[in-house]
Amino acid sequence: MNANMIKTLIDSNAGYAALALRIPVGIVLAAHGAQKLFGWFGGYGLEGTGQWMASIGLEPGYLMALMAGSAEFFGGIALVLGLLTRPAAAVSAFAMLVAIFAVHFEHGLFLTNNGYEYALTLVAATTALAIQGAGSLSVDNWLKTLLDQNATSTAAEKHSAATAS
């Protein structure tokens, strides 16, 4: 990957507002992922989640549980840190879309009937983060600053070498 592609991936125009979205959404996603992967917080772990996913037609269940749990857990941690926010948010949004159409849609909107309102809210939040990026208070912003400084110093070195010849 070249430096421009990396800068585009981690660049953000979201200021500080993204932080208010990243932290709670990341915590919620990571907690739900931990339920699926490790059985924490009352979850069933990979084995139990995999069996359930297979029972609703998401086959192979263990792999689907691993993919969904990983997207939520690692994506959530990445969102909290503001690290590779755009790809983490996009993967999380996709995982929530799968949850909506594979599990919740047939139950209607409201959560009281196992509906899709919660997953839809997470799709909206993660889509906004995928579009806007991590914001100013993020690892992504720090990495972009380092890349910009490196590019500036490399350009200055090339310029001074060219003028010295």
Secondary structure, 3 states (H helix, E strand, C coil): CCHHHHHHHHCCCCCCHHHHHHHHHHHHHHHHHHHHHHCHHHCCHHHHHHHHHHHCCCCCHHHHHHHHHHHHHHHHHHHHHCCCHHHHHHHHHHHHHHHHHHHHHHHCCCHHHCCCHHHHHHHHHHHHHHHHCCCCCCHHHHHHHHHHHHHHHHHHHHHHHHHHC
